[in-house]
Structure formats: structure tokens, C-alpha cells
Amino acid sequence: MSIERVDAYRVKGESVLEGISAKATLLEHKKTGARVVLLENEDKNKVFQIGFRTPVKDSTGVPHIMEHSVLCGSRNFPVKDPFVELVKGSLNTFLNAMTYPDKTVYPVASCNDKDFQNLMHVYMDAVFYPNIYQKKEIFLQEGWSYKLEDIEGKLEYNGVVYNEMKGAFSSPEGVLDRVVLNTLFPDTSYANESGGDPECIPDLTYEEFLEFHRTYYHPSNSYIYLYGKMDMEEKLRWLDAEYLQHFQKLEVDSAISLQKPFSEMKEKEIFYSITNEEGEEDNTYLSYNKVIGTNLDRELYLAFQILDYVLLSAPGAVLKKALLEQQIGKDIMGSYDNSTYQPVFSVVAKNANPEEKEAFVQTVEDTLRHLVEKGIDKRALEAGINYHEFRSKEADFGNYPKGLMYGLQMMDSWLYDDNSPFLHLEAEALFPLLRERVGTGYYEDLIRTYLLENPHGAVVTVLPEKGRTLRLDKELEEKLQTYKESLAQEEREALVRQTQRLLEYQSSEEREEDIQKIPVLKRTDISREVEPVYNEKIMVSETPVILHDIETNGIGYVDFLFYFTGIEEELLPYVGILQAVLGIIDTENFEYGEFFDEINVHTGGIETSLELYPDLGDSSGKEYQCTFEVKAKALFPKLPVAFRMTEEMLLRSKLEDEKRLKEILSMVKSRLLMKFQSAGHATAIRRAASYASPASRVKELTGGIAFYEVVKRLEEHFEEEKEGLKRQLRELAKRLFCRENLCISYTAPKKRLSEIESCIKTLEQKLWKGQAQTKIRPVSCKKEKEGFQTASKVQYVVQAGNFREKGFDYVGTLQILRVILSYDYLWQNVRVKGGAYGCMSGFSRTGEGYFASYRDPNLRKTLEVYRGVVEYLRTFQVTERDMTKYIIGTISNLDQPMMPAAAGDRSMNLHMCGLTLDRIREERRQILEAGQEDIRKLADIVEAVLEAGQICVVGSEEKLREDRELFDVITGF
């Protein structure tokens, strides 16, 4: 392909990026100056992204509101929510938009050529020709608006972004991150909150909102990226002909300025809210933060990621260990954040106290000085380098397409230098150089220069304040009431009319001719074939090995599964603690930091997890297996090391180390609380399901709220509990890690099995002998309605139940229902009209169903919406075109491309659950052949779920008290 023949563009540079197997081309659109990067390779999972540099002058959240709003209809696609229409009817592998402190990006991905072109078209139209100029209601819905339903009613603020950020600002970690950035860069756009501060969002006017789009959403300020296997020349011609050529070049002042270095460290204190039941002691966050050069220093960018591993990220990292030994905070976190022009290195002591601030700073700086004077442990540096190099080579980003992640990483340099998009995609050559510098004083000099002798930093303290949320809510209520009272009668009537007009806009039916403009694939575009399963059971000595014969690019993935289904209910939380402890506690031959480094020097990592597999061949729906799993990955020559380190961890961990056990309990408690607040929907879904499902009850006891309650008790009463804890852990280890419980999952080419056979036999001989823990022990379930209070301003509202208990079978069309509800009925009523940030539903083969909301200002109203699902389904009526969209959206969720490790995990999961390919094919047939009558039949299933009455809400004290009669129990964490 000759890019030079595409006259509308100027080629500015070409290179081959060996590390990611891509030909890279940097171009500029001649007429507008739009920046364009092409990464051509054989990856069928194609990615398109358009981004804009979006600095902010205040904290009204205008870039965030704009990100939401441009996806609410455009010139060629004038429906109210093309984004949702695409989700329902696209085979996308990624579809979203993201706001950062200095940029806004709109990425899409798909393996289907036609679908990919459709996604590009809708996104280009959205960013350049949005309906925001014609429909003020978009701004009122997505940003903020006054809500006054009647003249005598209560005046409130509403808006999707407003409510989202109320939730984000309720998290102390979120508050800390924002204040650090604002404090370190007071003279730049980073001084402001791009996502929007809820106190400032209502200051944004509609005209300011439109002016922001006029200024920054222009090709001259754009960054366009294409990745994968496609006709790049055709795509470039299309972009020019359809969009870029219709604009004139504009001088856009969007440059991100550098902060002038400080002459001395700053100090900042801010408060966050805790509930009235929480204590202020041990609830302060102390943080030490330094600015580290710029993202355009390629070597520094990577070297500090390695230092972050050595200083903070690894379990035995020196700063983490030093602070824990001084008992400053109960959980030490931190990061090297390179998502901004000037990266920030942060050390955070969580669950500390204000009077420890001086000791915190001194411990950090004394530890760093000691490292500079005595030298950094070479093994730790080698482990950090290998850790990052392995991940760079593996390029496994879970559910995210690697082309997407390359595009986002590219912005770390391209945004600040038009000529340097590939700076951080060429890391492969740096690893040997950084490895050579171990022991030369290079890393010690980095610490001296950027951490010790660099005054551009800040100590930020985030302090707890009881009832802060309630106080602020009261102040806001009074402010709004005062404002309402200041209005004339006609002004109040105008607000009522605006509220009604917005509701009418949200409730209005789309014009059929507008819906027809959204491109949709046909059912015939979808393959009826399911993804293959790679399972071959082989006995190696006495151990069953499930081989997944997949090409893995030189890496072997070994998963050791130990059954624990037979463990008694009262011991299940201790299984969760054992899983948390192993790998981060001393063993007979290694101090825990050394152990982690040894793993990362030789392998791609060893992790533990607890998994639960329902027996889908069981007609009762009650059978399941629980496994304690150790997942290891390494290049084939290093797999014996992975086996030896797994053996060391399982059989020789020092489970009687009281000091370390106490530290781990504190950390686990802290991380669980963070998860409850940031992912309250997941917490509430698991809790609600556990009221009736034994399998979900096991999950709850090993990782949910019930698990947290045990961890909290052990941590708070450690002296009384420690002997029992040590005994339980020792006994559980011997019961679990015996040869009778072991099964191995191995993902690699079959010819590589022989390389680990001797390792398996050796491990088998070392494991304890015992009794297989595969027979199900009964666990107790208790149906109730629970509310869990937090200091948040929003709710996570869940209702769950089991339809198989009422005699209904699982059918493939329930997967379509999930799409219909999540992007139609629930989306319209919970998100669009209700103002929640998100909504979702799910139905499993075991019969468990749920409805959930995310960062939701409502509670009772959302539960009423859930109850309306049944009637919605009984009268469900859509066109054949809409039905096809739902089906395509469903298949999109099922057919996500998988990296080798994920393909092996899927195959193993099907094996463990007894799910056959025939059943998967039948479910796919049910999906592909579904009509609206099949969806109506699901109303009875939904009714069965709702009739179970299993309700769990994680939310604000005030809202839970307001709706007290809905619950059997209201408590805190």
C-alpha cells in the first residue's frame, strides 16, 4: 500500500515497531493539520480512535459532560442515543469513550470489517456534528439541570455526570488522587477537575458548554489512530472525503503547559466523609508525592515503572515494608502515574492518623536515603525489569484489545509532542539497557535526583469527618431552597416546564426514519459456529491434567486446582484468608519480598484465586465445586522454576508469622472496604444472591461482606484470635494441598506437555496425603433485605432471585434479555430518567438473576423500575430490525477474541462446569433464531426472580434511613 498516493495527507515518518510487529506511519492531514497514526499488522481485532486535547480552566467537568453528550445524537445519526444503539447492534470488541485530565478519547474496535466501518462513521459524526447545538436537553440530561416536578416540590440538581461524580467524590481514594494532582500543578489545567466537582458542575452554562465544543472538537486539535489488518489507504480516503476536508485549519490553543518547579514542598489537608458509626482513629490518608520529569523522557518513563515495583508495588517493596514496620498506616499503597504530561510518584499510608505525618515523611525519606547510600537490592531491580518485560512481550490486556492499549499508551507522548507518537511503543530495546544499569548507581541517582533532592512535591493529608456527606447535603438542600424562594412565580413555573420538557424528551419515541440511519449488520453476518474447546484429559502419574492444546508464543500457563468444596462453613472465611496470605508471607527458604522477586526474575508471575464452578449437568442446580487455584506462567525453559516456587508457597509458608499475619489482615480489610465503595454493585449482587444460593453463599464467605466481617473481627481482636487463626491456616493448608485434591490445567502446545511431566510427578510426591475435599458441605442461607450504609452520596441498588427454584429452565434468549434490559428498559428508566451512572442485569445457567444500578441517586424509585420489567416484557413489541440488533449485540458479548491464556481458561471452565459444546450450540441457535415472542416468554422468569424479594443496597445513610421500611436490616461496614 502506498500512503504517498493519498494526496490529502503528508507522511511525516515511517518505522517498523518490532516489539509489537507493526509498521508505523505518522501522517498529517494537509488541509486541517489533523494528526494521524497508522499501525499496520495482522491483528484482525481492528481499532479506531479519535481523541482531542481538552485542557480545562475550571472544575465544572465540561470535557466529561461533552464526552457523554456528543454520543447523544448527531447530524447523520439523529437518534437520542446512537451509542446505545451501537452497543445493541454491533459486533464490537470495544466501544466506549474516556475523559482524562488533559484529553478525551473515543475508541472502538471490531473484528468485522463492515461493523468496524459503521463504528468509525458513527463516532466521527458524533464528535464533529453532535446534536448538542439543537437539543439543549442533552446538556440538561448528561450534565446537570434543576429538577422541580411541581411548583410546591423540592428543588434538586440532577444529571448523569453530576451523579457519577457525586459517587466518585465519595471515595477517599478518589478525593486523594484529585487533590494530589491539583496541588502539584496549581498553574496548569491540572489544577482543575476535568471529570467535574459536584459543587462546581452547576456553575457550567449551556453556552460555555457549546463554546468548549467549538474550540476543541475540531480536526486541527484531533489525534486519529488506526490499528490492525485493514485497507489503510481506503480508510484514509474515507476520513478525508466524509469529514476532514469539510473543515478549515484552525489555530487551537490547547497545549498542556509545564508546571514551574516548586522551590519547596507543599502541604495540603482536605476532608472526606465517614458515616456517624465509623471512628476517626486510624482513618486518615497520608501521602508523599513528587513530580518526575516529563513523559517525553522515554528512558525515565520506563525506569520509574521499575522503581515503582522495587519501592512500592511488590509485596516486600522497601518503602511499603519500612512504613509497616514503623506501624504508620495499616495499608501502604502508591503508584507511578504517567497518564499526565508530568508523571507523579506517590506513596500513600492508609488507615493512619494525622499526628503520624512527620514520622511518615521522615520514614519515606530516610528509607530513600539509605537506598542511595547502600544501594538497591539487585535482585529486586532484576525482578522489576523482568516483570515489565514479560508483560510487554505477552501483550495480554485481559478483555481490552491490545491495539486499544497501544493507542492509549501512544497518547502518553503524542499528546505533548506531535512528532513522538511511538516513543513508548518501542520499549523492547530499552530493557537490555536498563538491565545493564543494575549495580551502576543509575537507579540510586534517579532516587536522589527525582525523589530526595526534588522540591517539586507535596504532602497531602486526607482526614475523616463524621457526617460530612449529611452536612453537605443539608447545606445544598438549604441553598437550593433559598434559591427557589428567591424566584418569582413565573420563574418557578419555568423550572417545572423545563423539568417536564426534559422528561418528555427522554420519553419521546424515536422517528423510524432516524432509527433506520443507524447501520446494523444482518443475522446472516453472524457465524453459527461456536468457539472451539481445547480440552484433553491426560493422567500424569496420579494427577489429572486437562491439556489445552493452543499456540502460546513460547509461554506455558499452568493452573494448579485444589478442591475445597468439603470444607465446613465456619472455616470458609479462613480459606479466603489463606488465599490472601500465600505468596506474601515468608517461607522456609525465602523472606516474602525475596520470594516475590524470585518469582518475577524467572517467570511471568504466580497468583492465587478462589473459584467456584456450578455443575451444569445437575438438574437441581445445587451442585458445584470450589477450588483454591494457583496460576503460574513462564517461558517454557523456566516452568520448572514455577513449579518449585509453587511448591515452596503451598508447603513451606510460615503461617505462624504473627506480625505478618496482622499486616495482611489490615491490608485485606482496607482493600475490601475500597472495593465495597468503588464497586458497590458487585458487592450487593453477590450478597443478594447469597440469601438463597449455597454457591453464592460460599463466594460471600470467602470474598464478600461476610468474609470482611470475619477479617475485621480477627484484625481488631488479633491478640485473642491469633492462636486460633494460625491453627486454622495450618490445618487448612494440609487439608487442601494434598495430592488427592489436585488437578492441573495446562495451556500450551501438546508437544510441550513432556517438559512438565517430571515436575508434576515431583510435586505430587511432595504434597500432603489426605482426603479429597470434593463432597459438598451444606451452607446456611437466610433470605432477607439488607441495607449497608456508606458515606457515599449515591446508591448501588440490587434485587436478585433464582428462577430455577420456581421450575424454569435456563434458555439462550436470557442473554438477549440482558442486552434488552441493560440498554433499553433499564437504561431509559434508571440511567436516562433516573440519573444513575449505570444499570445492568444478569441471568445465569444456575438460575440466578439480578438487576443492579451503579452510582444511583435513587433507591425506592429504582426498585419500582425493576418491578416494571415484567409488564414491559409481557407487552414487548419491536421491529424485526430491532430484534436483529439485540441479537447482534448479544453475539458481540459472546464472541470476544481471546488471547491464549483466556482461551485456555474458557476451555477449563467449560470442563469444570460440565458444559458441552452441544449445549452451547443450542443456546446460540436459540439466540440467532429468537423473535419477540421468545422474549415475551421470559416475563415469567423475571417475575420469579423478583418474587424472591432478595434486596441488597449499598448507599448513603440518609437514603437508607428515608426508606427504612424496605429493609429487614440496615447496618454499616
RALINQUI-V376668 format. One record per backbone hydrogen bond with DSSP energy under -1.0 kcal/mol. NH is the residue of the N-H (numbers start at 0). CO is the residue of the C=O. E is the energy in kcal/mol with one decimal. If there is no record, write none. Layout:
BEGIN
nh	co	e
NH	CO	E
NH	CO	E
END
This chain:
BEGIN
nh	co	e
4	1	-1.2
5	2	-2.3
6	4	-1.3
8	5	-1.9
9	27	-2.9
11	25	-3.2
12	25	-1.4
14	23	-2.4
16	21	-3.2
17	15	-1.1
21	16	-1.8
22	39	-2.5
23	14	-3.5
24	37	-2.3
25	12	-3.1
26	35	-3.2
27	9	-1.9
28	33	-2.8
29	7	-2.5
32	28	-2.7
34	221	-1.8
35	26	-2.2
36	223	-2.5
37	24	-2.5
38	225	-2.8
39	22	-2.7
45	43	-1.7
45	109	-1.7
46	226	-2.1
47	107	-2.5
48	224	-2.1
49	105	-1.5
50	222	-2.2
51	103	-2.4
52	220	-1.1
53	101	-1.6
63	193	-1.1
64	60	-2.6
65	61	-2.4
66	62	-2.1
67	63	-1.7
68	64	-2.4
69	65	-2.5
71	68	-2.0
73	76	-2.0
74	128	-2.0
82	70	-1.3
84	80	-2.0
85	81	-2.5
86	82	-2.3
87	83	-2.4
88	84	-1.5
92	108	-2.7
93	108	-1.3
95	106	-1.7
97	104	-2.4
99	102	-3.2
103	51	-2.2
104	97	-2.4
105	49	-2.2
107	47	-2.8
108	93	-2.3
109	45	-1.8
115	111	-2.8
116	112	-2.0
117	113	-2.1
118	114	-2.5
119	115	-2.3
120	116	-2.3
121	117	-2.4
122	118	-2.3
123	119	-2.7
124	120	-2.2
125	121	-2.1
126	122	-2.2
127	123	-1.7
128	124	-2.5
130	72	-2.7
134	130	-2.3
137	134	-1.4
139	135	-2.0
140	136	-2.5
141	137	-2.8
142	138	-2.2
144	157	-1.9
146	155	-3.4
152	149	-1.7
155	146	-1.9
157	144	-2.0
159	140	-2.2
160	141	-2.8
161	142	-1.3
162	158	-2.5
163	159	-2.5
164	160	-2.8
165	161	-1.5
166	162	-1.7
167	163	-2.1
168	164	-2.7
170	167	-1.0
174	170	-2.5
175	171	-2.6
176	172	-2.4
177	173	-2.0
178	174	-2.4
179	175	-2.5
180	176	-1.8
181	177	-2.6
182	178	-2.5
183	179	-2.3
184	180	-1.4
187	184	-1.4
190	187	-1.8
191	188	-1.7
196	58	-2.7
199	196	-2.2
200	196	-2.5
202	199	-2.6
203	200	-1.9
208	204	-2.1
209	205	-2.3
210	206	-2.4
211	207	-1.8
212	208	-1.4
213	209	-2.4
214	210	-2.0
215	211	-2.4
216	212	-2.0
217	215	-1.7
220	217	-2.4
221	218	-1.8
222	50	-2.2
223	34	-3.0
224	48	-2.5
225	36	-2.2
226	46	-2.4
227	38	-2.3
228	42	-2.3
231	229	-1.3
234	230	-2.0
235	231	-2.5
236	232	-2.2
237	233	-2.1
238	234	-2.5
239	235	-2.0
240	236	-2.8
241	237	-2.8
242	238	-1.5
243	238	-2.3
244	239	-2.3
245	242	-1.7
246	243	-1.7
253	251	-1.6
265	456	-2.2
267	458	-2.2
269	460	-2.3
271	462	-2.7
273	464	-1.8
282	279	-1.1
283	351	-2.4
284	461	-2.6
285	348	-2.3
286	459	-1.7
287	346	-2.5
288	457	-2.1
289	344	-2.4
290	455	-2.3
291	342	-2.7
294	340	-2.4
296	293	-1.5
297	295	-1.1
300	296	-2.5
301	297	-1.2
302	298	-2.9
303	299	-2.4
305	301	-1.5
306	302	-2.1
307	303	-2.2
308	304	-1.5
309	305	-1.9
310	306	-3.2
311	307	-2.6
312	307	-2.7
313	308	-2.0
316	313	-2.2
317	309	-1.5
318	310	-1.3
319	310	-1.1
320	316	-2.7
321	317	-2.4
322	318	-2.2
323	319	-2.1
324	320	-2.4
325	321	-1.5
326	323	-1.1
327	322	-2.5
329	349	-2.3
330	349	-1.4
332	347	-2.8
334	345	-1.6
336	343	-2.9
343	336	-2.0
344	289	-2.8
345	334	-3.0
346	287	-2.3
347	332	-2.7
348	285	-3.1
349	330	-3.2
351	283	-2.8
355	352	-2.0
356	353	-1.8
359	355	-2.6
360	356	-2.5
361	357	-2.4
362	358	-2.6
363	359	-2.2
364	360	-2.5
365	361	-3.0
366	362	-2.2
367	363	-2.0
368	364	-2.4
369	365	-2.3
370	366	-1.9
371	367	-2.1
372	368	-2.5
373	369	-3.0
374	370	-2.1
380	376	-1.7
381	377	-2.7
382	378	-2.4
383	379	-2.3
384	380	-2.5
385	381	-2.6
386	382	-2.6
387	383	-1.9
388	384	-2.5
389	385	-3.0
390	386	-1.6
391	387	-1.9
392	388	-2.2
393	389	-2.8
394	390	-2.1
399	396	-1.7
404	400	-1.8
405	401	-2.5
406	402	-1.8
407	403	-2.2
408	404	-2.3
409	405	-2.3
410	406	-1.1
411	408	-1.4
412	409	-1.6
413	409	-2.6
414	410	-1.3
415	412	-1.3
416	412	-1.1
419	416	-2.2
424	421	-1.1
429	426	-1.7
430	426	-1.1
433	429	-2.8
434	430	-2.2
435	431	-2.1
436	432	-1.0
437	434	-1.3
439	436	-1.8
444	440	-2.2
445	441	-1.7
446	442	-1.9
447	443	-2.3
448	444	-3.0
449	445	-2.7
450	446	-1.8
451	446	-2.2
452	447	-2.8
456	454	-2.0
457	288	-2.1
458	265	-2.6
459	286	-1.6
460	267	-2.9
461	284	-2.5
462	269	-3.0
464	271	-1.8
466	273	-2.0
467	464	-1.5
470	466	-2.5
471	467	-3.0
472	468	-2.7
473	469	-2.2
474	470	-2.5
475	471	-2.6
476	472	-2.7
477	473	-2.4
478	474	-2.4
479	475	-2.8
480	476	-2.4
481	477	-2.7
482	478	-2.4
483	479	-2.7
484	480	-2.5
485	481	-1.3
486	483	-1.3
491	487	-2.1
492	488	-2.3
493	489	-1.7
494	490	-1.7
495	491	-2.2
496	492	-2.5
497	493	-2.4
498	494	-2.5
499	495	-2.4
500	496	-2.9
501	497	-2.4
502	498	-2.0
503	499	-2.7
504	500	-2.7
505	501	-2.5
506	502	-2.1
507	503	-1.3
514	510	-2.1
515	511	-2.2
516	513	-1.1
517	514	-1.4
524	521	-1.6
525	522	-1.7
535	546	-1.3
537	544	-3.0
539	542	-2.7
542	539	-2.2
544	537	-3.2
545	743	-3.2
546	535	-3.0
547	745	-3.1
549	547	-1.6
555	633	-3.2
556	746	-1.9
557	631	-2.8
558	744	-2.9
559	629	-2.9
560	742	-3.3
561	627	-2.2
562	740	-1.3
563	625	-2.4
565	772	-1.4
566	563	-1.8
570	567	-1.4
571	568	-1.2
574	570	-1.2
575	571	-1.6
576	572	-1.9
577	573	-2.6
578	574	-2.3
579	575	-1.6
580	576	-2.0
581	577	-2.4
583	580	-2.2
586	589	-3.1
587	651	-1.6
594	590	-2.6
595	591	-2.0
596	592	-2.1
597	593	-2.8
598	594	-2.0
599	595	-2.0
600	596	-2.2
601	597	-1.3
602	598	-2.7
603	632	-3.1
606	630	-2.7
608	628	-2.2
610	626	-2.6
612	624	-3.3
614	622	-2.7
615	613	-1.1
615	912	-2.4
617	614	-1.6
624	612	-2.4
626	610	-2.7
627	561	-3.4
628	608	-3.2
629	559	-2.2
630	606	-3.2
631	557	-3.3
632	604	-1.6
633	555	-1.8
635	553	-1.6
637	634	-2.2
638	635	-1.5
641	637	-1.6
642	638	-2.1
643	639	-2.3
644	640	-2.8
645	641	-1.9
646	642	-2.5
647	643	-2.3
648	644	-2.1
649	645	-2.5
650	646	-2.4
651	647	-1.7
653	585	-3.3
654	652	-1.6
656	653	-1.6
657	655	-1.4
660	656	-2.5
661	657	-2.4
662	658	-1.8
663	659	-2.6
664	660	-2.5
665	661	-2.1
666	662	-2.2
667	663	-3.0
668	664	-2.6
669	665	-2.2
670	666	-2.7
671	667	-2.5
672	668	-2.0
673	669	-1.9
674	670	-2.2
675	671	-2.6
676	672	-1.7
677	673	-2.7
678	674	-2.8
682	678	-1.8
683	679	-2.5
684	680	-2.4
685	681	-2.1
686	682	-2.1
687	683	-2.8
688	684	-2.2
689	685	-1.6
690	687	-1.0
691	688	-1.4
692	688	-2.1
696	692	-2.2
697	693	-1.9
698	694	-1.8
699	695	-2.5
700	696	-2.2
701	697	-1.4
702	698	-1.2
703	699	-1.7
706	699	-1.6
707	703	-2.4
708	704	-2.3
709	705	-1.3
710	706	-2.4
711	707	-3.1
712	708	-1.9
713	709	-2.5
714	710	-2.5
715	711	-2.5
716	712	-1.7
720	716	-1.9
721	717	-2.4
724	720	-2.4
725	721	-2.7
726	722	-2.3
727	723	-2.5
728	724	-2.4
729	725	-2.3
730	726	-2.6
731	727	-2.7
732	728	-2.4
733	729	-1.7
734	730	-2.1
735	731	-2.9
736	732	-2.6
737	735	-1.8
738	767	-1.8
740	737	-1.8
742	560	-1.9
743	543	-2.5
744	558	-2.8
745	545	-2.5
746	556	-2.7
747	547	-1.8
751	748	-2.3
752	749	-2.0
755	752	-1.8
759	755	-2.4
760	756	-2.2
761	757	-2.2
762	758	-2.4
763	759	-2.7
764	760	-1.6
765	761	-1.2
766	762	-2.0
767	736	-1.7
776	564	-1.4
785	950	-2.4
786	968	-2.3
787	952	-3.1
788	970	-3.2
789	954	-2.5
794	855	-2.8
795	953	-2.1
797	951	-2.0
798	850	-2.0
799	949	-3.0
800	848	-2.0
802	846	-2.7
806	803	-1.8
807	802	-1.9
813	810	-1.8
814	811	-2.1
816	812	-2.1
817	813	-1.6
818	814	-1.1
819	815	-2.7
820	816	-3.0
821	817	-2.3
822	818	-1.9
825	820	-1.9
826	820	-1.1
827	823	-3.0
828	824	-2.1
829	825	-3.3
830	825	-1.2
831	826	-3.1
832	827	-2.1
834	830	-1.8
835	829	-2.2
836	853	-1.2
836	854	-1.5
837	853	-1.8
839	851	-2.5
841	849	-1.8
843	847	-2.8
846	843	-1.9
848	800	-3.1
849	841	-2.0
850	798	-2.1
851	839	-2.8
852	796	-1.2
853	837	-2.7
855	794	-2.7
862	858	-2.0
863	859	-2.0
864	860	-1.7
865	861	-2.1
866	862	-1.9
867	863	-1.1
868	865	-1.7
871	867	-2.1
872	868	-2.3
873	869	-2.2
874	870	-1.6
875	872	-1.4
882	878	-2.3
883	879	-2.2
884	880	-1.9
885	881	-2.3
886	882	-1.9
887	883	-2.7
888	87	-1.7
888	884	-2.8
889	885	-1.8
890	886	-2.5
891	887	-2.3
892	888	-1.3
893	889	-1.3
894	890	-2.5
902	898	-2.4
903	899	-2.2
904	900	-2.4
905	901	-2.6
906	902	-2.0
907	903	-2.3
908	904	-2.6
909	905	-2.3
910	906	-2.0
911	907	-2.8
912	908	-2.1
914	909	-2.1
919	915	-1.9
920	916	-2.8
921	917	-2.2
922	918	-2.4
923	919	-2.1
924	920	-2.4
925	921	-2.4
926	922	-1.8
927	923	-2.9
928	924	-2.2
929	926	-1.2
934	930	-1.1
935	931	-2.1
936	932	-1.6
937	934	-1.4
938	935	-1.9
941	937	-2.3
942	938	-2.6
943	939	-2.0
944	940	-1.9
945	941	-2.5
946	942	-2.5
948	945	-1.6
949	799	-1.4
951	797	-2.2
952	785	-2.0
953	795	-2.0
954	787	-2.3
959	955	-2.2
960	956	-2.4
961	957	-2.2
962	958	-1.5
963	960	-1.4
965	962	-2.0
966	963	-1.8
967	784	-2.5
968	784	-1.9
970	786	-2.5
END
